[in-house]
Amino acid sequence: MKSNDEDSKDTIRRKSNRTDDCWIIFRSHLIKMTATRVAIVHIFQKAEEPLSAQDVFEISNLSLATIYRTIKTLQEIRFLRQSHIKKDTVYYEI
């Protein structure tokens, strides 16, 4: 059985691999990795639960239009997926 420390290391490795995966996925789709996109990807990577666009807005203070465009792009390349809908709010996760 794994200790909490080992679980934490596994989580960090998985999240680190996701960042590497993100770069590979973006490059393979010829999509530019802008600072804004990186910031949004990191927000989703750090999240312990699915986030709405409004959640990302409150964390990042980026414009909602930029967040929605980035979410759409991340969904198109299958890096981000729609998780569930609660009371007219859509949530996303990696």
Phi, psi and omega in degrees: 000140182279146174278168178300324179296317178295320177299318180297317179296320178298318179298315179299316179299315180298315181293322177295317178297325178296323178295314177299316178301320181301312179300316180296314180298313180299315180296318182294335178261007180057038179254131181289134177270090180278164178300323179294315179297318178299316180300316181292319177300315180297322178299314179293325179293324181281341184293139178265355178212163179303147181240149172268168175300323178297321177300314179298318179301315181293328179283318191261330186067019172282165179290146179299323179300316179296318180297313179297319178297317180292318177301316179300315179298315180296327176289319181300325180265009175063032174269332181234145179228152176287127186268302180194169180240132176232122176043058177069014177243129179264136179246150183231154176207162179277000000 
